[in-house]
């Protein structure tokens, strides 16, 4: 497991904030996500910014998980990540669309890295939280990671523990926030 430099993390966030286009802003967050997840043993970036043949869906980041005991052994081998480096929380439509992308690929888990989180109340399961809870009924788990959580990480084992906690929250509360 590796250390996570908060200086580097802040550099990615600054690069995103200075991005001229939304593509520049998104790529900065994608680069950060790649560095964070690749600090976990057994995780490798396999694809980035791939558009499907119909040009209707794009996958921001795809990881291969070798599932070593010191890593994310409890997760599937294919992990997809949607990155939203927005100044506002991600809404219902975007969460539902990500759930649909996962379903279209036969996957039961995906990560939504949203710098400002998602809309609604995690307690009352409103707005985007409702979409996350509803996806559980279809066998799809969406793990949301936000900027505050990323900025709290000092080591990759903390990221692994955070993912475990988020998965438990999904099972118990119906949301990962």
C-alpha positions as CSV (number, residue, x, y, z in Angstrom):
1,X,0.0,0.0,0.0
2,X,1.2,3.5,-0.7
3,X,1.1,6.9,0.7
4,X,-1.2,9.6,-0.8
5,X,0.4,13.0,-1.1
6,X,-2.1,15.7,-0.3
7,X,0.1,18.2,-2.0
8,X,-0.3,16.1,-5.2
9,X,-4.1,15.8,-4.6
10,X,-4.4,19.6,-4.2
11,X,-2.3,20.0,-7.4
12,X,-4.9,17.9,-9.3
13,X,-7.8,20.0,-7.9
14,X,-6.0,23.2,-8.7
15,X,-5.4,22.0,-12.2
16,X,-9.0,21.1,-12.6
17,X,-10.1,24.5,-11.3
18,X,-7.8,26.3,-13.8
19,X,-9.1,24.1,-16.6
20,X,-10.4,26.2,-19.5
21,X,-12.8,23.6,-20.7
22,X,-15.0,21.0,-18.9
23,X,-12.8,18.4,-20.6
24,X,-9.7,19.9,-19.0
25,X,-11.5,20.0,-15.6
26,X,-12.7,16.4,-16.0
27,X,-9.3,15.1,-17.1
28,X,-7.6,16.5,-13.9
29,X,-10.0,14.6,-11.7
30,X,-9.6,11.4,-13.8
31,X,-5.8,11.7,-13.4
32,X,-6.2,12.1,-9.7
33,X,-8.6,9.0,-9.5
34,X,-6.0,7.0,-11.5
35,X,-3.2,7.9,-9.1
36,X,-5.4,7.2,-6.0
37,X,-6.6,3.8,-7.2
38,X,-3.3,2.7,-8.6
39,X,-1.8,3.3,-5.2
40,X,-3.8,0.2,-4.1
41,X,-2.0,-3.1,-4.8
42,X,-3.5,-5.0,-7.7
43,X,-5.3,-2.0,-9.4
44,X,-4.3,-1.1,-12.9
45,X,-5.8,1.4,-15.3
46,X,-6.9,-0.4,-18.4
47,X,-8.9,2.2,-20.3
48,X,-9.7,5.9,-20.2
49,X,-12.3,8.0,-22.0
50,X,-13.6,5.2,-24.2
51,X,-16.8,5.9,-26.2
52,X,-19.0,2.9,-27.1
53,X,-19.5,2.1,-30.8
54,X,-22.9,3.8,-30.9
55,X,-21.3,7.0,-29.5
56,X,-23.9,7.2,-26.8
57,X,-21.9,6.4,-23.7
58,X,-18.4,7.2,-22.5
59,X,-16.4,5.4,-19.7
60,X,-14.1,7.8,-17.9
61,X,-11.8,5.2,-16.3
62,X,-11.7,1.4,-16.2
63,X,-9.5,-0.4,-13.8
64,X,-8.5,-4.1,-13.7
65,X,-8.5,-5.4,-10.2
66,X,-6.1,-8.3,-9.6
67,X,-7.8,-8.9,-6.2
68,X,-4.7,-9.4,-4.0
69,X,-5.4,-9.8,-0.3
70,X,-3.9,-6.4,0.6
71,X,-6.0,-4.6,-2.0
72,X,-9.6,-4.6,-3.1
73,X,-10.0,-8.4,-3.1
74,X,-13.7,-8.1,-2.2
75,X,-14.5,-6.2,-5.4
76,X,-15.0,-7.5,-9.0
77,X,-12.1,-7.6,-11.4
78,X,-13.6,-4.9,-13.6
79,X,-14.2,-1.5,-12.0
80,X,-15.6,1.5,-13.8
81,X,-15.4,5.1,-12.6
82,X,-17.4,8.1,-13.6
83,X,-15.7,11.4,-12.7
84,X,-17.7,14.6,-12.2
85,X,-15.4,17.6,-11.4
86,X,-18.4,20.0,-11.0
87,X,-19.0,23.0,-8.8
88,X,-22.4,21.6,-7.9
89,X,-23.6,18.2,-6.7
90,X,-24.4,15.5,-9.3
91,X,-28.1,15.2,-9.9
92,X,-30.6,12.4,-10.3
93,X,-30.3,12.1,-14.1
94,X,-26.6,11.7,-14.1
95,X,-26.7,9.1,-11.4
96,X,-29.4,7.2,-13.2
97,X,-27.4,7.4,-16.4
98,X,-24.3,5.9,-14.7
99,X,-26.4,3.1,-13.2
100,X,-27.6,2.4,-16.8
101,X,-24.1,2.3,-18.1
102,X,-23.2,-0.3,-15.5
103,X,-26.2,-2.4,-16.3
104,X,-25.5,-2.2,-20.0
105,X,-22.1,-3.8,-19.3
106,X,-23.4,-6.4,-16.9
107,X,-21.6,-4.9,-13.9
108,X,-23.0,-4.7,-10.4
109,X,-20.6,-2.0,-9.0
110,X,-19.2,1.3,-10.1
111,X,-17.6,4.4,-8.5
112,X,-18.9,7.9,-8.9
113,X,-16.3,10.4,-8.0
114,X,-18.2,13.7,-7.6
115,X,-16.2,16.5,-6.1
116,X,-19.3,18.1,-4.6
117,X,-21.2,14.8,-3.9
118,X,-24.7,14.1,-5.1
119,X,-28.0,15.9,-4.7
120,X,-30.6,15.2,-2.0
121,X,-30.6,13.8,1.5
122,X,-28.8,10.6,2.3
123,X,-31.1,10.2,5.4
124,X,-34.4,10.7,3.5
125,X,-33.1,9.1,0.3
126,X,-34.2,12.0,-1.9
127,X,-33.0,13.1,-5.4
128,X,-29.7,11.4,-6.4
129,X,-29.6,9.4,-3.2
130,X,-33.0,7.8,-4.3
131,X,-31.4,6.7,-7.6
132,X,-28.5,5.1,-5.7
133,X,-30.9,3.3,-3.3
134,X,-33.2,2.2,-6.2
135,X,-30.2,0.8,-8.1
136,X,-29.7,-1.6,-5.2
137,X,-33.0,-3.3,-6.0
138,X,-31.6,-4.0,-9.5
139,X,-28.4,-5.4,-8.0
140,X,-26.2,-2.4,-8.8
141,X,-24.1,-0.7,-6.2
142,X,-22.8,2.9,-6.7
143,X,-20.1,4.0,-4.4
144,X,-19.8,7.8,-4.2
145,X,-16.6,9.5,-3.3
146,X,-16.4,13.3,-2.9
147,X,-13.6,15.9,-2.6
148,X,-13.7,16.1,1.2
149,X,-13.2,12.3,1.5
150,X,-10.4,12.3,-1.0
151,X,-8.7,15.2,0.9
152,X,-8.8,13.2,4.1
153,X,-6.8,10.3,2.7
154,X,-3.1,10.0,3.6
155,X,-2.6,6.3,2.7
156,X,-4.1,3.9,0.2
157,X,-5.2,1.6,3.0
158,X,-7.5,4.4,4.1
159,X,-9.0,4.4,0.7
160,X,-9.6,0.6,1.0
161,X,-11.3,1.1,4.4
162,X,-13.4,4.0,3.0
163,X,-14.6,1.7,0.2
164,X,-15.5,-1.0,2.7
165,X,-17.4,1.5,4.8
166,X,-19.2,2.9,1.8
167,X,-20.3,-0.7,0.7
168,X,-21.6,-1.4,4.2
169,X,-23.5,1.9,4.2
170,X,-25.1,0.9,0.9
171,X,-26.2,-2.4,2.4
172,X,-27.5,-0.9,5.7
173,X,-28.7,2.6,4.7
174,X,-29.3,2.4,1.0
175,X,-26.8,5.1,0.2
176,X,-23.0,5.5,0.3
177,X,-22.9,9.1,1.5
